[in-house]
């Protein structure tokens, strides 16, 4: 199974993000329903490891936190952009959560990338050199603000590749709530 672990974005914010789309030559926009914040991409995982992974992820408990967004940018840089993104404020609880997810994944002997976690929402993948439309998009959205939302769970997704692109299927969600915090379980 091809898997990743992510934070789901509420529907109203996904719609707002979808409304940012403009005509950028060579841009392949992420479908609105698939917008999410990836905590860990796992790639192909043997089905036998999935049960252990779900056990490890279920052990992650911390209080929910506010997720907020700031600006737009690209990877690897503005001169050779391949990924267009919206920035996510690196809240300490988000960084802690990403670290705990990484530890859970590594405990299952699933290899992870060495590069540090860089919180962002992927908007589009770019195939062509930067254009005026690309530059205008970044300039117009460098101070972008979207509504905040409270993160209360993470989700393990399967990414099934099809001729029309990837389809993301939730496998299982995991509550982050600690018993007794803010009256939640």
C-alpha positions in Angstrom: 0.0 0.0 0.0 1.2 3.5 -0.8 0.7 5.5 2.4 1.0 9.0 3.9 0.0 10.6 7.2 -1.7 14.0 7.2 -3.8 16.6 8.8 -7.1 17.0 7.0 -8.1 20.6 6.1 -11.7 21.7 6.8 -13.9 21.9 3.7 -14.5 25.7 3.9 -10.7 26.3 3.9 -10.2 23.8 1.1 -12.7 25.8 -0.9 -10.9 29.0 -0.1 -7.6 27.5 -1.2 -9.3 26.2 -4.4 -10.4 29.8 -5.1 -6.8 30.9 -5.4 -6.2 29.0 -8.6 -5.2 31.0 -11.6 -4.0 30.0 -15.1 -0.3 29.3 -14.6 1.2 27.5 -17.7 2.4 24.0 -16.8 0.7 24.0 -13.4 -1.1 20.8 -12.3 -3.3 21.9 -9.4 -4.1 19.6 -6.5 -7.8 18.7 -6.6 -9.6 20.7 -3.9 -10.9 17.5 -2.1 -7.3 16.2 -1.8 -5.8 19.3 -0.1 -4.1 18.3 3.2 -1.0 18.9 5.3 1.4 16.0 4.9 3.2 15.0 8.1 5.0 12.0 6.6 5.0 10.3 3.2 5.7 6.6 3.6 5.6 5.3 0.1 5.0 1.6 -0.4 4.4 -0.2 2.9 3.8 -3.9 3.3 0.3 -4.7 4.6 1.9 -6.6 7.6 3.5 -3.3 8.7 0.2 -1.3 8.6 -1.2 -2.9 11.7 1.9 -2.1 13.7 1.9 1.4 12.3 -1.7 2.0 13.3 -0.8 0.8 16.9 2.2 3.3 17.0 0.1 6.2 15.7 -2.7 5.5 18.2 -0.1 6.1 21.0 0.4 9.7 19.9 -1.5 11.9 22.3 -1.2 15.7 22.8 -3.6 18.5 23.0 -5.1 19.9 19.9 -3.7 23.2 18.6 -4.6 26.0 16.2 -3.2 25.7 12.7 -2.7 28.9 10.7 -1.4 29.8 7.3 0.9 32.5 6.0 1.9 33.4 2.5 2.7 31.4 -0.6 6.0 30.1 -1.9 7.6 27.4 -4.0 10.1 24.6 -3.8 13.0 24.3 -4.4 13.3 28.1 -5.3 11.7 30.8 -7.3 14.1 30.3 -10.2 13.3 26.6 -10.6 9.9 26.1 -9.0 8.5 22.6 -9.0 6.0 22.8 -6.1 3.7 25.8 -5.4 2.6 26.0 -1.8 0.8 27.8 1.0 2.9 28.3 4.1 1.8 26.9 7.5 2.9 28.6 10.7 5.3 26.2 12.5 3.4 26.1 15.8 5.5 24.2 18.4 2.7 21.5 18.8 2.8 21.0 15.0 6.5 20.5 15.0 6.2 18.1 18.0 3.4 16.2 16.3 5.5 15.8 13.1 8.4 14.5 15.2 6.2 12.0 17.0 4.8 10.8 13.7 8.3 10.4 12.4 9.3 8.3 15.5 6.2 6.1 15.1 7.0 5.5 11.5 10.7 4.7 12.2 9.6 2.4 15.0 7.9 0.3 12.3 11.2 0.2 10.2 9.6 2.4 7.5 12.4 4.6 6.0 11.9 8.4 6.1 13.4 11.3 4.3 16.3 13.0 6.1 15.3 16.6 5.3 13.6 18.5 8.1 9.8 18.9 8.3 8.7 22.0 6.4 5.0 22.6 7.0 3.1 23.6 3.9 0.0 22.9 1.8 0.9 21.8 -1.8 -1.2 23.8 -4.3 0.3 22.7 -7.6 3.1 20.9 -9.3 4.9 22.9 -11.9 6.4 21.5 -15.1 7.5 24.6 -16.9 9.9 27.5 -16.1 8.4 30.4 -14.1 6.0 32.6 -16.0 4.6 36.1 -15.4 1.4 34.4 -14.1 3.5 32.4 -11.6 5.4 35.5 -10.4 2.1 37.4 -10.1 0.6 34.6 -8.0 3.5 34.6 -5.6 3.5 38.4 -5.3 -0.3 38.6 -4.8 -0.2 35.9 -2.1 3.0 36.6 -0.2 0.9 37.9 2.7 -2.0 35.4 2.3 -4.0 34.7 5.4 -6.7 32.0 5.7 -8.9 31.1 8.6 -7.3 29.2 11.4 -8.6 25.8 12.5 -8.2 23.5 15.5 -6.2 20.3 14.8 -7.8 17.4 16.7 -6.7 14.4 14.7 -4.4 13.0 12.1 -5.2 10.5 9.4 -3.4 7.6 7.7 -4.2 7.7 4.0 -3.7 5.3 1.2 -2.7 7.0 -2.1 -4.0 4.9 -5.0 -2.5 5.8 -8.3 -4.9 5.8 -11.3 -4.6 7.0 -14.9 -6.4 10.2 -13.8 -4.1 10.9 -10.9 -3.8 9.8 -7.3 -6.9 9.0 -5.2 -6.5 9.5 -1.4 -8.4 7.0 0.7 -8.6 7.5 4.5 -7.4 4.2 6.2 -7.8 5.4 9.8 -8.0 8.6 11.8 -6.3 9.1 15.2 -7.5 11.6 17.9 -4.8 13.7 19.4 -6.8 14.6 22.5 -5.4 13.8 25.9 -8.1 12.7 28.4 -9.0 15.5 30.7 -7.6 18.3 28.5 -10.2 20.9 27.6 -13.0 18.5 28.7 -12.3 16.2 25.7 -11.3 12.6 25.5 
